[in-house]
Amino acid sequence: MQTKFSEDIIPLSNLKVNPGKVVNHAKETHRPVLVTSRGRGVTVAQGLEYYENTQEELEFVKAVAQGLMDIKEGEVTDISDVKKQLVL
């Protein structure tokens, strides 16, 4: 989801004053919130579900990339051998 700079960037002082509001914003919008200190980004707060989904997607993309590299390098297994290994 696209970050909305007008809504998703907050100073650290806002997080200190009302952490629940920041957490709820990240959870409800499904967008990460960039926390700044002295005008520089210091951390990102995001909803747990959004984080978990992002991690799952990253692992999937890594697995696909690894599979493509295996194919490119000739590391493939015949489908009949796979079926034998899985007892299908």
C-alpha positions as CSV (number, residue, x, y, z in Angstrom):
1,M,0.0,0.0,0.0
2,Q,1.2,3.5,-0.9
3,T,2.6,5.6,2.0
4,K,0.7,8.9,2.5
5,F,3.3,11.3,3.7
6,S,0.7,13.7,5.1
7,E,-0.6,10.9,7.4
8,D,2.1,8.3,7.9
9,I,5.1,10.3,9.1
10,I,5.1,11.4,12.7
11,P,7.6,12.8,15.1
12,L,8.8,10.7,18.0
13,S,7.1,13.0,20.4
14,N,3.7,12.1,19.0
15,L,4.5,8.4,19.6
16,K,5.5,9.2,23.2
17,V,2.3,11.3,23.8
18,N,-0.2,8.9,22.2
19,P,1.3,5.5,21.3
20,G,-2.2,3.9,21.0
21,K,-3.2,6.4,18.3
22,V,-0.1,5.6,16.2
23,V,-0.6,1.9,16.6
24,N,-4.2,2.1,15.7
25,H,-3.4,4.2,12.6
26,A,-0.9,1.6,11.4
27,K,-3.3,-1.3,12.1
28,E,-6.4,0.3,10.5
29,T,-4.7,1.8,7.3
30,H,-2.5,-1.3,6.7
31,R,0.3,1.2,6.0
32,P,3.6,1.6,8.0
33,V,4.1,4.7,10.0
34,L,7.5,6.4,9.8
35,V,8.7,7.8,13.1
36,T,11.1,10.7,12.9
37,S,13.5,12.3,15.4
38,R,15.0,15.7,14.5
39,G,13.6,15.4,11.0
40,R,15.2,12.0,10.3
41,G,13.5,8.6,10.1
42,V,14.4,6.4,13.0
43,T,11.9,3.6,13.0
44,V,8.8,2.2,11.4
45,A,5.7,1.1,13.2
46,Q,3.3,-1.3,11.3
47,G,0.5,-3.6,12.1
48,L,1.4,-7.2,12.9
49,E,-0.9,-8.6,10.2
50,Y,0.7,-6.3,7.6
51,Y,4.2,-7.3,8.8
52,E,3.4,-11.0,8.7
53,N,1.9,-10.7,5.2
54,T,5.0,-8.8,4.0
55,Q,7.3,-11.4,5.4
56,E,5.4,-14.3,3.8
57,E,5.5,-12.5,0.4
58,L,9.2,-11.9,0.8
59,E,9.8,-15.6,1.5
60,F,7.7,-16.6,-1.5
61,V,9.6,-14.2,-3.8
62,K,12.9,-15.6,-2.5
63,A,11.8,-19.1,-3.1
64,V,10.7,-18.3,-6.7
65,A,14.1,-16.6,-7.3
66,Q,15.9,-19.6,-5.9
67,G,13.9,-21.9,-8.1
68,L,14.7,-19.9,-11.2
69,M,18.4,-19.9,-10.3
70,D,18.3,-23.7,-9.8
71,I,16.7,-24.1,-13.3
72,K,19.3,-21.8,-14.8
73,E,22.1,-23.8,-13.3
74,G,20.6,-27.1,-14.4
75,E,19.6,-28.3,-11.0
76,V,16.3,-29.9,-11.9
77,T,14.6,-33.1,-11.0
78,D,12.4,-35.1,-13.4
79,I,8.7,-35.2,-12.4
80,S,8.7,-39.0,-12.4
81,D,11.5,-38.9,-9.8
82,V,9.5,-36.4,-7.7
83,K,6.4,-38.6,-7.8
84,K,8.4,-41.6,-6.7
85,Q,9.9,-39.7,-3.7
86,L,6.4,-38.6,-2.7
87,V,4.9,-42.0,-3.3
88,L,2.3,-40.7,-5.8
